[in-house]
Amino acid sequence: MLNAQAMRKGWLSASIVLILLMQSLSGCFGKEVEENGVPKQEQHWLPNVEDREDMIYREDDVFSRVSWNGTYSIDSVRSIYVPVPAISLTDGGAGATGGAEIHMGLWLPIIEGCDMDAANVSGECQVPIVAEIGPYYNDGDVDALTPANRLGRFLIENLVPHGYGIAQVSVFGTGESNHCMDLMGLEEQEGIDAAVEYLGSSPFSNGHVGIIGKSYDGSTPWEAAAMGSEYLKTIIPMSGLIGVHDLMWRNGSMEARGAVMHNGVYGSFGLDGDLEDVQNACEGYLEGYYAGVGAYLTGDNLAWTGSDYWEERHFLTRAIENYNGSVYIIHGLQDWNVDPHMAFPVHNMMVDAGFDVKGLYGQWGHDYPDRRSGHEGLSSGYGAEAFPYTLRWDWADDLLEWFDFYLRDIGPQPRLVAEVQDNMGGWRVEETYPPNNMTWHEYGMDECAIISGGESVTATSTLTMGCPEFDVEIRIIGTPTFHVEATISPLATSGHLYVEMVQASNGMHLGHAVMDLRFHAGGKDGAVLTPGSTIIAKMEFFGMDVVVPAGDGINLIITQTGDDYLPSPVSAFPVQVSMDAQSVLTLHQVERTCEDLFLPPMQQPYPQCSLDS
């Protein structure tokens, strides 16, 4: 919406009219609106992302706003409890005490002549529903009947006036939902599915449901997709998990929180001093005591023991098999809470499986695309260089366009592309991500030189390798690999390596990789090593999109562990690494120039693309 910022820039009303007319002539939606507040289907109101740099948005709230207001008022919130009959006696919890149910707050538009609570609601009164589903209502945040600043208020104030219903849903064991805090297990998935079925089949619904959220709330869309409800038409996972073990363990290496996430962190949400605390005595909660510790000791998902704890908390495979809808993946490339390997190679896997897929990948952390307070606090090498270009004030419009098409069948189909930002702030459009036209460049470690340290690394000692400078600007993207020859101690059956890639001139962080050497072949299947054995550790970096200027280079800092990863539990001994031709760094590169970049709304031109640079 045009606001005081436009006035501060000296825009006169005549200029605004002229811009709107020009947008209309260029195929953009102008002033004509259908009676229900929806743009005409044969026109389109939102320009392509490459053509939005002159658009002006409100920035007086903590989130972005749609550029044109809907016509409906927002009704009072409804408090709804949904029975979950799938929870049975064998599940324990409410299956044993009776009456498992999910609680939600629901906001609907006020539509003239429509009784949204009637047993039979006419078709013109039925609306699509967008839900945010998670564990935080009443547990670290407002209750489910209060618009949450996390995302709920954004959805309610932007979308309900455009004819959408918005639901805030508590997963089992949290908020006013009973039963057990199952940490994304099958019982939680059953509860989510019951909520989707209710929202899709209720008289006020047009039968189309979308789920959106960030972090845990960004994982529940994948959980819902795994269940395959016919009413679920689109999911928008933001920094969401495709599986719990998939996130917490990377090539056998465990994040420090991995072993305690269920009972030590989220399990406490189900213990709030009321009579329902006894319902936490359910299968998933009890399994949580051994599953985390067991996975740390082995690095794998314990399937060989007969446990299905981690397998039922992997969603992606079943989502591909069961889901029939679109996917809009949003992830921060500087997210250290939910690392980007939850988005790559998932984006291309979903494309290859035939889904409609869009991606939005910015250089922000564990955040939303439009939250200034989070973006401006990032440090150098971890998103600071890309700010303020990380801020996407057009994001609310972007979501409205997406939901209009996939939940209401209105307007042209959104472009199924990836909008990607590099670490210097530049945004570009890729057809897929990582793109198919990458080139791979190999650099043997015999081409590089030891800057500091020796070839024996421990938890407190490092080896730094300096590689030759680049003659031209290099853009490194996706998941580069580092295959390094390593020899474990004669006293150990494994070892652990952590590699950080930094810019040579200033030491700025570019990317990192981690591996428990039992998983040296890559993937999820490890093997105990013979003491003193030598292997090739096929390490893969976490997702990155970085630019290294011409005349600069990269250094590799190699140690046993780093950041929030724990060393291998079966080895605290040094690891010998060989820096010869057997150890190879492979960079995935694409050629992109300033001509390939687009400028987000309300931003100055990129400094790196100015004539003076």
C-alpha positions as CSV (number, residue, x, y, z in Angstrom):
1,M,0.0,0.0,0.0
2,L,1.2,3.5,-0.8
3,N,2.1,5.3,2.4
4,A,4.0,8.1,4.0
5,Q,7.3,6.8,2.6
6,A,6.1,7.6,-0.9
7,M,5.3,11.1,0.3
8,R,8.8,11.5,1.8
9,K,10.2,10.7,-1.5
10,G,8.2,13.5,-3.0
11,W,5.7,11.5,-5.0
12,L,2.7,13.5,-6.1
13,S,-0.7,12.0,-6.5
14,A,-0.4,12.5,-10.3
15,S,2.8,10.4,-10.3
16,I,1.0,7.6,-8.4
17,V,-1.9,7.6,-10.9
18,L,0.6,7.5,-13.7
19,I,2.5,4.5,-12.2
20,L,-0.7,2.6,-11.7
21,L,-1.7,3.3,-15.3
22,M,1.6,2.1,-16.5
23,Q,1.3,-1.1,-14.5
24,S,-2.1,-1.7,-16.0
25,L,-0.8,-1.2,-19.5
26,S,2.1,-3.6,-18.8
27,G,-0.3,-6.4,-17.9
28,C,-0.4,-5.6,-14.1
29,F,-3.8,-5.4,-12.3
30,G,-4.9,-1.8,-12.1
31,K,-8.1,-0.6,-10.5
32,E,-10.7,-3.0,-11.8
33,V,-11.8,-5.5,-9.2
34,E,-14.4,-8.3,-9.1
35,E,-17.3,-7.9,-6.7
36,N,-15.7,-10.2,-4.1
37,G,-12.4,-8.2,-4.0
38,V,-10.4,-10.5,-6.3
39,P,-8.6,-9.3,-9.5
40,K,-10.0,-10.4,-12.8
41,Q,-8.6,-13.7,-13.8
42,E,-7.5,-12.6,-17.2
43,Q,-5.3,-9.9,-15.7
44,H,-2.7,-10.0,-13.0
45,W,-2.0,-7.4,-10.3
46,L,1.5,-8.4,-9.2
47,P,4.5,-7.9,-11.5
48,N,7.2,-10.5,-12.0
49,V,9.8,-10.2,-9.2
50,E,12.3,-8.7,-11.6
51,D,9.9,-5.7,-12.1
52,R,9.0,-4.8,-8.5
53,E,11.8,-2.5,-7.6
54,D,9.6,0.6,-7.9
55,M,6.8,-0.8,-5.8
56,I,6.2,0.9,-2.4
57,Y,5.0,-1.0,0.7
58,R,4.2,-0.1,4.2
59,E,7.1,-0.7,6.6
60,D,5.5,0.6,9.8
61,D,4.8,-2.9,11.3
62,V,7.0,-5.9,12.1
63,F,5.9,-7.6,9.0
64,S,5.1,-6.9,5.3
65,R,1.6,-5.9,4.1
66,V,-0.3,-6.7,0.9
67,S,-0.3,-3.8,-1.5
68,W,-4.0,-3.7,-1.9
69,N,-6.6,-4.2,0.8
70,G,-9.3,-6.9,0.8
71,T,-12.9,-6.0,1.2
72,Y,-14.0,-8.2,4.1
73,S,-14.0,-7.6,7.9
74,I,-12.5,-10.1,10.3
75,D,-14.9,-12.0,12.4
76,S,-14.4,-12.9,16.1
77,V,-12.2,-15.9,16.7
78,R,-13.8,-19.3,17.1
79,S,-12.4,-21.8,19.6
80,I,-12.7,-25.3,18.1
81,Y,-11.8,-28.7,19.4
82,V,-11.4,-31.5,16.8
83,P,-11.6,-35.1,17.9
84,V,-8.8,-37.4,16.8
85,P,-10.3,-41.0,16.7
86,A,-7.1,-42.4,15.3
87,I,-5.5,-42.3,18.8
88,S,-6.2,-45.6,20.4
89,L,-5.6,-47.4,23.6
90,T,-2.3,-48.8,22.4
91,D,-1.0,-45.2,22.0
92,G,-1.4,-44.4,25.6
93,G,-2.0,-40.8,26.7
94,A,-5.5,-39.7,25.7
95,G,-5.9,-43.0,23.9
96,A,-6.0,-44.6,27.4
97,T,-7.8,-41.8,29.3
98,G,-10.2,-41.0,26.5
99,G,-11.0,-38.3,24.0
100,A,-7.9,-37.2,22.1
101,E,-8.5,-33.8,20.5
102,I,-6.7,-31.0,18.8
103,H,-7.5,-27.3,19.6
104,M,-7.4,-24.4,17.3
105,G,-8.4,-20.8,17.0
106,L,-10.2,-19.9,13.7
107,W,-10.7,-16.5,12.1
108,L,-13.1,-16.2,9.2
109,P,-14.1,-13.2,7.0
110,I,-17.5,-11.5,7.5
111,I,-19.2,-11.9,4.2
112,E,-22.5,-10.1,3.7
113,G,-25.4,-12.5,3.5
114,C,-23.4,-15.5,4.7
115,D,-23.9,-17.5,8.0
116,M,-20.5,-19.2,8.3
117,D,-21.8,-21.3,11.3
118,A,-24.7,-22.8,9.4
119,A,-24.9,-26.5,8.8
120,N,-25.1,-25.8,5.1
121,V,-23.1,-22.9,3.7
122,S,-23.7,-21.8,0.1
123,G,-20.7,-22.1,-2.3
124,E,-20.2,-18.3,-2.7
125,C,-19.8,-18.1,1.1
126,Q,-17.2,-20.9,1.4
127,V,-13.6,-19.9,1.9
128,P,-10.1,-21.5,1.7
129,I,-8.3,-22.0,4.9
130,V,-4.6,-21.3,5.7
131,A,-3.3,-22.9,8.9
132,E,-0.2,-22.4,11.1
133,I,0.3,-25.5,13.2
134,G,2.8,-25.8,16.0
135,P,3.6,-26.4,19.7
136,Y,4.0,-22.8,20.9
137,Y,0.5,-21.5,21.7
138,N,0.4,-21.1,25.4
139,D,3.9,-22.5,25.5
140,G,6.3,-19.6,25.1
141,D,3.7,-17.5,23.2
142,V,0.1,-16.3,23.2
143,D,-2.7,-18.8,23.2
144,A,-4.3,-20.2,20.0
145,L,-7.1,-17.7,20.3
146,T,-4.8,-14.6,20.1
147,P,-3.1,-13.5,16.9
148,A,0.5,-14.5,17.3
149,N,3.3,-12.1,16.2
150,R,5.2,-15.2,14.9
151,L,3.0,-15.4,11.9
152,G,-0.7,-15.5,12.9
153,R,-1.3,-11.8,13.0
154,F,0.5,-11.4,9.6
155,L,-1.9,-14.0,8.1
156,I,-5.0,-12.8,9.7
157,E,-4.6,-9.1,8.9
158,N,-3.3,-9.7,5.4
159,L,-5.4,-12.6,4.2
160,V,-8.8,-12.7,6.0
161,P,-9.9,-9.4,4.3
162,H,-9.1,-11.1,1.0
163,G,-11.6,-13.9,1.8
164,Y,-9.4,-16.5,3.6
165,G,-9.9,-18.3,6.9
166,I,-6.9,-18.5,9.2
167,A,-6.4,-21.2,11.8
168,Q,-3.8,-21.4,14.6
169,V,-3.6,-25.0,15.7
170,S,-1.8,-26.6,18.7
171,V,-0.2,-30.0,18.2
172,F,-0.8,-32.7,20.7
173,G,0.5,-32.0,24.3
174,T,0.6,-28.2,23.8
175,G,-1.8,-25.3,24.2
176,E,-5.3,-26.6,24.8
177,S,-4.7,-29.8,22.7
178,N,-4.5,-32.9,25.0
179,H,-2.7,-36.2,24.6
180,C,1.1,-36.4,24.5
181,M,3.8,-34.1,23.2
182,D,5.0,-36.5,20.5
183,L,7.7,-34.4,18.8
184,M,6.6,-34.8,15.2
185,G,5.8,-38.5,15.6
186,L,3.0,-40.5,13.9
187,E,0.5,-39.6,16.6
188,E,1.3,-35.9,16.1
189,Q,0.8,-36.4,12.4
190,E,-2.5,-38.0,13.0
191,G,-3.6,-35.0,15.0
192,I,-2.5,-32.6,12.3
193,D,-4.3,-34.7,9.7
194,A,-7.5,-34.5,11.7
195,A,-7.2,-30.7,11.8
196,V,-6.7,-30.6,8.0
197,E,-9.7,-32.9,7.5
198,Y,-11.9,-30.7,9.7
199,L,-10.8,-27.5,8.0
200,G,-11.3,-29.0,4.5
201,S,-14.6,-30.7,5.1
202,S,-16.4,-28.1,7.3
203,P,-19.4,-26.2,5.7
204,F,-17.6,-22.9,5.7
205,S,-14.6,-24.3,3.7
206,N,-14.2,-24.5,0.0
207,G,-12.3,-27.7,0.5
208,H,-8.9,-26.2,0.0
209,V,-6.4,-26.0,2.9
210,G,-2.8,-24.6,2.9
211,I,-0.3,-24.9,5.8
212,I,2.5,-22.4,6.4
213,G,4.9,-21.9,9.2
214,K,8.6,-21.5,10.3
215,S,10.8,-23.9,12.3
216,Y,8.7,-26.4,14.1
217,D,5.7,-24.7,12.5
218,G,7.5,-25.1,9.2
219,S,7.9,-28.8,9.8
220,T,4.2,-29.5,10.3
221,P,3.4,-28.8,6.6
222,W,5.7,-31.7,5.7
223,E,4.0,-33.8,8.4
224,A,0.6,-33.0,6.9
225,A,1.9,-33.7,3.4
226,A,3.1,-37.1,4.5
227,M,-0.5,-38.0,5.6
228,G,-1.8,-37.1,2.2
229,S,-5.2,-35.5,3.0
230,E,-7.2,-34.8,-0.2
231,Y,-8.0,-31.3,1.2
232,L,-4.3,-30.2,1.5
233,K,-3.6,-28.2,-1.6
234,T,-0.4,-26.3,-0.8
235,I,2.4,-26.3,1.8
236,I,4.8,-23.5,2.6
237,P,7.5,-24.9,4.9
238,M,9.9,-22.1,6.1
239,S,13.1,-23.5,7.7
240,G,11.1,-26.7,8.2
241,L,12.3,-30.2,8.9
242,I,11.9,-33.0,6.3
243,G,12.7,-35.3,9.2
244,V,14.0,-35.0,12.7
245,H,17.0,-37.3,12.4
246,D,17.7,-35.7,9.0
247,L,18.3,-32.4,10.7
248,M,20.0,-33.4,13.9
249,W,22.5,-35.8,12.3
250,R,24.7,-34.9,9.3
251,N,26.8,-37.8,8.0
252,G,26.6,-39.3,11.5
253,S,27.5,-36.1,13.3
254,M,25.1,-34.9,15.9
255,E,24.1,-31.4,16.8
256,A,24.6,-30.8,20.5
257,R,20.8,-30.7,21.1
258,G,20.0,-33.8,19.1
259,A,19.8,-36.3,21.9
260,V,17.5,-34.3,24.1
261,M,15.1,-32.6,21.8
262,H,12.1,-34.8,22.6
263,N,12.1,-35.2,26.4
264,G,14.6,-32.6,27.4
265,V,13.1,-29.7,25.3
266,Y,9.6,-30.2,23.9
267,G,8.5,-32.8,26.3
268,S,8.2,-30.2,29.0
269,F,5.4,-28.5,26.9
270,G,3.2,-31.4,27.9
271,L,3.9,-31.0,31.6
272,D,2.1,-28.0,32.9
273,G,0.8,-29.1,36.2
274,D,-2.7,-30.1,35.2
275,L,-4.6,-33.4,35.2
276,E,-3.6,-34.1,31.6
277,D,0.1,-34.5,32.5
278,V,-0.5,-38.2,32.9
279,Q,-1.2,-38.3,29.2
280,N,2.5,-37.8,28.5
281,A,2.8,-41.5,29.3
282,C,2.6,-42.5,25.7
283,E,4.7,-44.4,23.2
284,G,6.7,-41.6,21.6
285,Y,7.6,-39.9,24.9
286,L,8.8,-43.1,26.4
287,E,10.9,-43.9,23.3
288,G,12.4,-40.5,23.4
289,Y,14.5,-41.5,26.4
290,Y,16.6,-44.0,24.4
291,A,16.2,-42.8,20.9
292,G,18.3,-39.6,21.2
293,V,21.2,-41.2,23.2
294,G,21.1,-44.3,21.0
295,A,21.4,-42.3,17.8
296,Y,24.3,-40.3,19.2
297,L,26.2,-43.4,20.0
298,T,25.6,-45.0,16.5
299,G,25.0,-41.9,14.3
300,D,22.2,-43.7,12.5
301,N,18.4,-44.0,12.9
302,L,18.4,-47.3,15.0
303,A,16.4,-49.1,12.4
304,W,18.7,-52.2,12.9
305,T,17.4,-52.4,16.5
306,G,13.8,-52.7,15.4
307,S,13.0,-49.1,16.5
308,D,10.9,-47.0,14.2
309,Y,11.2,-43.9,16.3
310,W,13.3,-42.0,13.8
311,E,11.7,-43.5,10.7
312,E,8.2,-42.3,11.6
313,R,9.7,-38.8,12.1
314,H,11.0,-38.7,8.5
315,F,8.3,-37.0,6.4
316,L,9.8,-36.4,2.9
317,T,9.6,-39.9,1.5
318,R,5.9,-40.3,2.5
319,A,5.1,-36.7,1.3
320,I,6.4,-37.5,-2.1
321,E,4.3,-40.7,-2.1
322,N,1.1,-39.4,-0.6
323,Y,0.8,-35.7,-1.2
324,N,-1.0,-34.1,-4.2
325,G,-0.4,-30.4,-4.0
326,S,2.1,-27.6,-4.5
327,V,5.2,-26.7,-2.4
328,Y,6.7,-23.3,-1.8
329,I,10.0,-23.8,0.2
330,I,11.4,-20.8,2.1
331,H,14.8,-21.1,3.8
332,G,17.5,-18.8,5.2
333,L,20.9,-19.7,3.8
334,Q,22.4,-18.4,7.1
335,D,20.1,-20.5,9.2
336,W,22.1,-22.3,11.9
337,N,19.0,-23.6,13.7
338,V,17.5,-25.5,10.8
339,D,20.3,-25.9,8.4
340,P,19.8,-25.4,4.6
341,H,20.2,-29.1,3.9
342,M,16.5,-29.3,4.8
343,A,15.8,-27.4,1.5
344,F,18.6,-28.7,-0.8
345,P,18.4,-31.0,-2.6
346,V,14.7,-31.2,-1.5
347,H,13.7,-28.5,-4.0
348,N,14.9,-30.4,-7.0
349,M,13.7,-33.7,-5.6
350,M,10.2,-32.4,-5.5
351,V,10.5,-30.9,-9.0
352,D,11.7,-34.3,-10.3
353,A,8.8,-36.0,-8.6
354,G,6.4,-33.8,-10.6
355,F,5.3,-31.3,-7.9
356,D,4.7,-27.5,-8.5
357,V,7.7,-26.1,-6.6
358,K,8.8,-22.5,-5.8
359,G,11.7,-21.5,-3.6
360,L,12.7,-18.4,-1.8
361,Y,16.3,-18.6,-0.4
362,G,17.7,-15.4,1.2
363,Q,20.8,-14.7,3.3
364,W,18.9,-14.5,6.5
365,G,19.1,-16.7,9.6
366,H,16.2,-18.6,11.3
367,D,13.7,-15.9,10.3
368,Y,11.0,-14.8,8.0
369,P,11.8,-12.9,4.8
370,D,10.4,-9.6,6.0
371,R,11.5,-9.2,9.6
372,R,13.9,-6.3,10.0
373,S,14.8,-6.9,13.7
374,G,16.2,-10.4,12.9
375,H,17.9,-9.5,9.6
376,E,19.8,-6.5,10.9
377,G,21.3,-8.4,13.8
378,L,23.4,-10.8,11.7
379,S,27.2,-10.8,11.9
380,S,29.8,-10.6,9.2
381,G,30.0,-13.8,7.1
382,Y,26.6,-14.9,8.4
383,G,24.3,-12.5,6.5
384,A,25.4,-9.0,7.5
385,E,26.9,-8.3,4.0
386,A,23.6,-9.0,2.4
387,F,21.5,-6.7,4.6
388,P,19.3,-4.7,3.9
389,Y,18.7,-6.5,0.6
390,T,17.5,-9.5,2.6
391,L,14.2,-7.7,3.4
392,R,11.4,-8.7,1.1
393,W,8.6,-6.2,1.6
394,D,6.8,-7.9,-1.3
395,W,6.5,-11.2,0.5
396,A,2.8,-10.7,1.6
397,D,1.9,-10.0,-2.0
398,D,3.9,-13.0,-3.0
399,L,1.9,-15.2,-0.6
400,L,-1.4,-13.8,-1.7
401,E,-0.6,-14.5,-5.3
402,W,0.4,-18.1,-4.4
403,F,-2.7,-18.8,-2.2
404,D,-5.1,-17.2,-4.7
405,F,-4.0,-19.7,-7.4
406,Y,-3.6,-22.8,-5.4
407,L,-6.4,-22.4,-2.9
408,R,-8.9,-20.4,-5.1
409,D,-7.9,-21.0,-8.7
410,I,-7.7,-17.3,-9.3
411,G,-5.2,-15.5,-11.5
412,P,-2.2,-16.8,-13.5
413,Q,-0.1,-19.6,-12.1
414,P,2.9,-18.2,-10.1
415,R,6.2,-18.8,-11.7
416,L,7.8,-22.0,-10.5
417,V,11.3,-20.8,-9.9
418,A,13.8,-20.2,-7.2
419,E,14.5,-16.7,-6.0
420,V,18.1,-16.9,-4.6
421,Q,20.3,-14.4,-2.8
422,D,24.0,-14.5,-2.7
423,N,26.1,-13.5,0.4
424,M,26.7,-10.0,-1.0
425,G,23.0,-9.4,-1.2
426,G,22.3,-9.9,-4.9
427,W,19.0,-11.5,-5.8
428,R,18.5,-13.6,-9.0
429,V,16.0,-16.0,-10.4
430,E,17.0,-19.6,-11.1
431,E,14.8,-22.2,-12.9
432,T,15.7,-24.8,-10.3
433,Y,18.0,-24.7,-7.3
434,P,20.7,-25.7,-7.3
435,P,20.6,-24.9,-11.1
436,N,21.2,-27.5,-13.7
437,N,23.9,-25.6,-15.5
438,M,26.5,-25.7,-12.8
439,T,30.1,-26.4,-13.6
440,W,32.3,-28.4,-11.3
441,H,35.9,-27.4,-10.7
442,E,38.3,-29.7,-8.8
443,Y,41.2,-28.5,-6.7
444,G,43.6,-31.1,-5.4
445,M,45.1,-30.2,-2.1
446,D,48.6,-30.6,-3.7
447,E,47.7,-27.3,-5.5
448,C,47.1,-25.6,-2.1
449,A,49.5,-24.9,0.7
450,I,49.6,-25.3,4.4
451,I,49.2,-21.9,6.1
452,S,49.2,-23.1,9.7
453,G,49.0,-26.2,11.8
454,G,50.0,-29.8,11.0
455,E,48.3,-32.7,9.3
456,S,47.2,-34.1,12.7
457,V,44.0,-32.4,13.9
458,T,42.2,-32.6,17.3
459,A,39.3,-30.9,19.0
460,T,41.7,-28.0,19.9
461,S,44.2,-28.0,16.9
462,T,43.5,-26.9,13.3
463,L,45.1,-27.2,9.9
464,T,44.6,-24.3,7.6
465,M,45.0,-24.8,3.8
466,G,45.3,-21.8,1.4
467,C,44.3,-22.4,-2.2
468,P,45.4,-20.3,-5.2
469,E,43.7,-17.0,-5.9
470,F,40.9,-16.9,-8.6
471,D,41.6,-14.9,-11.8
472,V,37.9,-14.0,-12.1
473,E,35.0,-13.6,-9.8
474,I,33.8,-17.0,-8.6
475,R,30.2,-17.8,-7.6
476,I,30.1,-21.0,-5.4
477,I,26.6,-22.5,-5.0
478,G,24.8,-25.6,-3.7
479,T,26.7,-28.2,-1.8
480,P,30.5,-28.3,-2.7
481,T,32.3,-31.4,-1.7
482,F,35.6,-32.1,0.0
483,H,37.0,-35.6,-0.3
484,V,39.9,-35.9,2.2
485,E,42.2,-38.8,2.9
486,A,42.1,-39.4,6.7
487,T,43.7,-41.9,9.0
488,I,42.1,-42.6,12.4
489,S,44.0,-43.3,15.6
490,P,45.3,-46.9,16.3
491,L,43.3,-46.6,19.5
492,A,40.0,-45.7,17.9
493,T,37.3,-47.1,15.6
494,S,36.3,-43.7,14.2
495,G,37.1,-40.1,14.1
496,H,35.4,-36.7,13.4
497,L,36.2,-33.9,11.0
498,Y,34.9,-30.3,10.7
499,V,35.8,-28.1,7.7
500,E,35.2,-24.4,7.4
501,M,35.6,-22.5,4.1
502,V,36.5,-18.9,4.5
503,Q,37.5,-16.1,2.2
504,A,41.3,-15.8,2.1
505,S,41.6,-12.0,2.2
506,N,39.5,-11.4,5.3
507,G,38.7,-14.8,6.9
508,M,34.9,-14.3,6.3
509,H,32.9,-17.5,6.7
510,L,31.6,-18.9,3.5
511,G,30.5,-22.5,4.4
512,H,31.1,-25.5,6.5
513,A,31.0,-29.4,6.4
514,V,31.0,-32.0,9.2
515,M,31.4,-35.8,9.3
516,D,31.7,-38.7,11.7
517,L,34.2,-40.9,9.9
518,R,32.1,-44.0,10.4
519,F,30.0,-42.4,7.7
520,H,32.9,-41.6,5.4
521,A,31.1,-42.9,2.3
522,G,28.3,-40.3,2.8
523,G,24.7,-41.0,3.4
524,K,23.0,-42.5,6.4
525,D,24.7,-45.9,6.6
526,G,27.8,-46.0,8.7
527,A,30.3,-48.7,9.6
528,V,32.7,-49.3,12.5
529,L,36.3,-48.7,11.3
530,T,39.4,-50.8,12.0
531,P,41.7,-49.0,14.4
532,G,44.3,-47.1,12.5
533,S,42.6,-47.4,9.1
534,T,42.8,-44.9,6.3
535,I,39.7,-43.8,4.4
536,I,38.5,-41.1,2.0
537,A,36.0,-39.0,3.9
538,K,33.5,-37.8,1.3
539,M,32.4,-34.6,3.0
540,E,29.7,-32.3,1.6
541,F,29.2,-28.7,2.6
542,F,25.9,-27.3,3.8
543,G,24.0,-25.2,1.2
544,M,25.7,-22.0,0.2
545,D,25.6,-19.3,-2.4
546,V,28.7,-17.1,-2.1
547,V,30.7,-14.8,-4.3
548,V,34.5,-14.6,-4.2
549,P,36.0,-11.6,-6.0
550,A,38.7,-11.9,-8.6
551,G,42.1,-11.8,-7.1
552,D,40.9,-13.4,-3.9
553,G,40.8,-17.0,-2.9
554,I,39.5,-19.5,-0.2
555,N,41.1,-21.2,2.8
556,L,40.0,-24.4,4.4
557,I,40.2,-24.6,8.2
558,I,40.2,-28.3,9.2
559,T,39.7,-29.5,12.8
560,Q,37.8,-32.3,14.6
561,T,34.7,-30.4,15.4
562,G,33.2,-26.9,15.4
563,D,30.2,-24.8,16.2
564,D,27.3,-26.8,17.6
565,Y,28.4,-30.3,16.5
566,L,29.6,-32.9,19.0
567,P,32.7,-35.0,18.2
568,S,32.3,-38.7,17.6
569,P,31.4,-40.6,20.8
570,V,33.8,-43.4,19.9
571,S,36.9,-41.3,19.3
572,A,38.6,-38.5,21.2
573,F,41.9,-39.2,19.5
574,P,43.7,-37.2,16.7
575,V,42.9,-37.7,13.1
576,Q,45.6,-37.6,10.4
577,V,44.6,-35.9,7.2
578,S,46.7,-36.1,4.0
579,M,46.9,-32.9,1.9
580,D,48.0,-34.6,-1.4
581,A,46.2,-35.2,-4.7
582,Q,44.0,-37.8,-3.1
583,S,42.3,-35.0,-1.2
584,V,40.1,-32.9,-3.5
585,L,37.9,-29.9,-3.1
586,T,35.1,-29.7,-5.7
587,L,33.4,-26.3,-6.1
588,H,30.0,-26.1,-7.8
589,Q,30.0,-22.8,-9.8
590,V,27.7,-20.8,-12.1
591,E,28.4,-17.7,-14.1
592,R,26.1,-14.9,-13.2
593,T,26.6,-11.1,-13.5
594,C,24.9,-8.0,-12.4
595,E,22.6,-8.3,-15.4
596,D,21.2,-11.5,-13.9
597,L,20.3,-9.8,-10.6
598,F,17.0,-8.1,-9.7
599,L,16.4,-5.5,-7.1
600,P,13.8,-6.0,-4.4
601,P,11.3,-3.3,-3.7
602,M,12.3,-0.2,-1.6
603,Q,16.1,-0.8,-1.9
604,Q,18.9,1.3,-3.3
605,P,21.0,-0.2,-6.3
606,Y,23.5,-2.8,-5.4
607,P,26.9,-1.3,-4.5
608,Q,28.7,-4.1,-6.2
609,C,26.9,-3.3,-9.4
610,S,27.5,0.4,-9.5
611,L,29.6,2.0,-12.2
612,D,32.2,3.0,-9.6
613,S,32.8,-0.4,-8.3
